[in-house]
């Protein structure tokens, strides 16, 4: 397994439980890349440990970044 040096990212997240109660909290996520030996696929890991994470292919991560860039308000614009 090959892994990049992870980069820490402080985030503010919101969770909604089964009763629709919402909780906002500060967390630290790690963002990094990994690839299994012999594999051609590199994965982007975004997560806060083994119970809470997302792994996307490089292409999917690029698509996500493009969508986020379109959806996020520009600086100085309310959204």
C-alpha angles and dihedrals in degrees: 000000000000119000133182121226103275121237120219118229123189109215140178109224136185124211128190118203129208090274090054091248111147129218125190119199143161115247140169118236128189123222119197147136129248138178130183118235110271094015126118093204121095117198129208111219119205113174157110100238138306096314099048119040147109126217118196132179114249090254092051091047090052090050090049091050090051092050091047091050090054095043100045116087116247118250110280093022121102115229 
